[in-house]
Amino acid sequence: MKKFLIVVDMQNDFIDGSLGTREAEAIVAGAAEYIEACRHDGYTVIATLDTHAPDYMETQEGRHLPVPHCIRGTDGWQLNPEIEKALGEARRVEKKTFGSVDLPGVIQELAGGDDFSVELIGLCTDICVVSNALLIKASFPEVPVSVRQDFCAGVTPEKHAAALETMASCQVEIR
């Protein structure tokens, strides 16, 4: 069985930039070690990149979350250096909103018809991790999907916990 690790939006703006948190900063070293261990164990690793254009503030998301972030080409859009190093040549998938509608197709293509499982880590648990986990679970209802809670961080600890509960309710295993 193939194993996929999805590393969600471990970008500077979500760690120590415009939307960063202490909780996000605290998971970086452990997440980088985990990514390297998964690569060593034969996982296929895919990283998502939240990607916005300079007109972000004029979008629906920008009107509801009026904090410019992850503008393509800025330092905040870049992956955290420790995470970047751990990812190596892992595939990157840009997404223009919370969940990537392209990600299930990328996973299916890379699985090549083999059985597979999917595990997710990253930021923010209550926005992009939950969105991607539920898109993957909806696309592949018989595939084991899990989230490593210790390598995720939410906007707040309370929202992190609520997102984990929501994913568990939708048959995403919380580890």
N, C-alpha and C positions, 0 to 999 in steps of 0.2 A: 504494500500500500504506500502510495506517495504521501508525503507530509508537506504541507505548506505553512509557512509562517508569514503572516501579513503584519508589517510594521507600519502602523497608521500615524502619519503626520508628525514624525519626530523632528520637527523643524524649529529653528531658532525662535520664531515668534511665539510658539506655543510653550517653549521651555523657559527662556529668560528674556523674551522680547515683549512685544506689545500686549500679548495675552498670556504671558508666562505666569507660573505659580511656583511656590516652594515645593509643592508636591511633584510637579513635573520635573523640576531640577533634581529632586531626590531619586528619581527612577533611572536617570540616564546611565550611570555606570553599570548598574545591574542589567538593564536592558541591553546595553552593548555587549556585555559578557554572554547574555542569553542568546543573542543573535549569532555571535561567533560559535557558541556551542551547537546551536541548531544547524548552522551551515556545516560544521564538522560532522554532525550526525546525519547529513544527507538531505535535510529539508531544502525545499525550493523556497527561497525568500523573495518576497515582493514588498516594496516600500511604496506607500501612497504619499503624494505631495499635494497638500492643499494649494491651489494655484489660482490667484486672482489677477485681474488686469488693473491698470491704473484707475479705471472708472469704478472700482469696487464700491465706493460710497453711493453710487447711483443705482446699484443693483438692489433687489429685494433684500438679500442678505445684509448688505451694507446699511440699509435703512433700519433693519431690526438689530443689527450688531454693528453700531457705528464706530468700529475700531479698525482702521486699515491694518491688514495683516496679510502675510504670505503673498505679497505683490511680486509677480514673476520677476526674477533678476535681482531682487533686493537681498540683503543679508538675512533678513527675517524669513525669507522663502527657502533659504538653504537648509539642508539637513544639519543637525547638530554634528560637529566634527567627530566626536566619539562614535556616534551612530553611523555616520558616513563611512568611517574606517571599518566598522564592524560589518556593514552591508557589503563591502567589496563590490563585486560586479552584479549584485542583485538587481533584478528588474525594477524600474521605477514606473509608477502609473500616476500621472497627474489627474487631479479631479477638481472640478470647479465649484463643488459644493460638498456638503457633509459626507454623503456616501457616493462611491464611484459606481455608476451604472455599468462601466466597462470592466470592473474587476472580476465579476463572475465569468465573463467570457475569456479573460486572460487566464484565470485559473483552469477553466475547462480546456483551453488550448494547451497549456503546459502539462496538464494531467494526461493528455494523449490517450484518453479512453481507459486509463487505469483507475482503480479505486483510489480514493484519497481522503485525507482529513485536513481540516483547516484550523489553525490557531491564530489568534490576534493578540497584539500588544500595541500600546501607543497612547496617543492623545487625540482629543480629550474623551475620556470614557463616556461621558454623557452626551456627546454630540457626534463626533466622527467615528469612534470605535463602535458604539451601539448601532449607528446607521449602517456601517459596513458589515457588521456581524449579522444584522437582520436581513440585509440584501443577500448576503451569501447563503444564509439559512433558508430564505425564501426561494432562492434559485436552485438549491441542492438540499431538499428536505430530508433526504436519507443519509446525508454526509455528516459525520461527526464534526461539529464546530465548537471550539472552545475559546475562552479568553483567560489569559494569565493576569489576574487582578493585581498582582504585585508589580507588574511592569506596565501598568496603566495609571493615569491620573486624570481626575475630572476637574471641572471648573472650580468645584469645592469638594471637600471630602463627602459631604452629604449627597451631592449630585452624583459623585462616583458610585456611592453605595446604591442609590436609586437606579442607576443605569445597569449595574450588575444584577439587581433584582429583576429588572425588566428583561434583560437577556436570558436569565435563568427561566423566567416564565415562558419564554419562546424556545425552550429546549436548546439553548446554548449553554454548554457546560462551563461553569466558573471554577477555575483552578487557583 
